């Protein structure tokens, strides 16, 4: 339900800035994870800033390794993309 205050769509609401685009990647489940080329396009080629939400750090790292997201984040960081987050993010 996108009306819930805990909905990912609502959680990015306070960070919205005019003329700033937000792209959300849902990688926790295979069914919602984008393809590797799509993740690369967003993470490495498009994003200036990557914000990681809170949660289970061990689970996140395992999923990032499984999907290849860990290497994409590293590649993005090497080109100057900022990575930040709260809690486990």
N, C-alpha and C positions, 0 to 999 in steps of 0.2 A: 504494500500500500504506500504510494508516494506521498500521502497526506501525513504519515507518521513523522514526528520531529526527528526520529532516528533514521529516516530514509536517506540514502546517500545523496539523492537530489536535494533534499532540504539541508543536509550538512554542508554542502558547498555554497549554499545561498549567502551566508554572511561574508564569504570571501569574494563574491562577484564584484567586478569593477567594470565600469563602462568601457566598451571596446576591448574587453578581455574575454577570450574564449576559454571555456573549460571542457576538456575531454576526459571522460571517466573510463577507466579500464577495470573490469570486474574479472579477476583471475582466480578467485577462490575455488571455482568449480570449472571442470572441463567444459560444461555446456555453455558457460558465459564467457570463457576466455577467448579473446580474439586470436586470429592466426598470428604466427610469428612475424610475417611480413607486415601485417597491420600494426602490431605492437611496435615494430621497428620504426615504421612511419611516424607513429605518434611520439614515442619516447625519444628517439634519436634525431629524427629529421624535423619534427614540429615543435616539441615542447621547449620552453625556456625555463620552466619551473616544474618540478615533480613534487607533489604533496602526497605522502603516504599516510593513510588513516591508521588509527590504533587497532589493536587486536593482538593475537598470539604471534609473537616474534618468530618462534621456531616454525610454526605452520607457514608463516609468510615466507621465510627463507627457503623452506622446502618447496613451496609452490613456485617461487621465483626461479629456483634451480630447475625444476621440472619443465617450466614453460620457456626457459631461456631469458626471462626478464632480468635476472641478475646481471647477465652480460650486457644487455641493452642499457641498463641503468649505469653500469660502469662506462660504457662507450659514450653515453650522453654526458656523464660527469667529466670525462676527459676533454670534451668539446666545450665545457663551461656551463652546462645546464645545472641549475641549483636543485638539490634534493633536500627536502625537509619533511617534517611530520611531527605528530604529537603522540604521546603515550608510547605504544610499541612501534609506531610509525617513525 
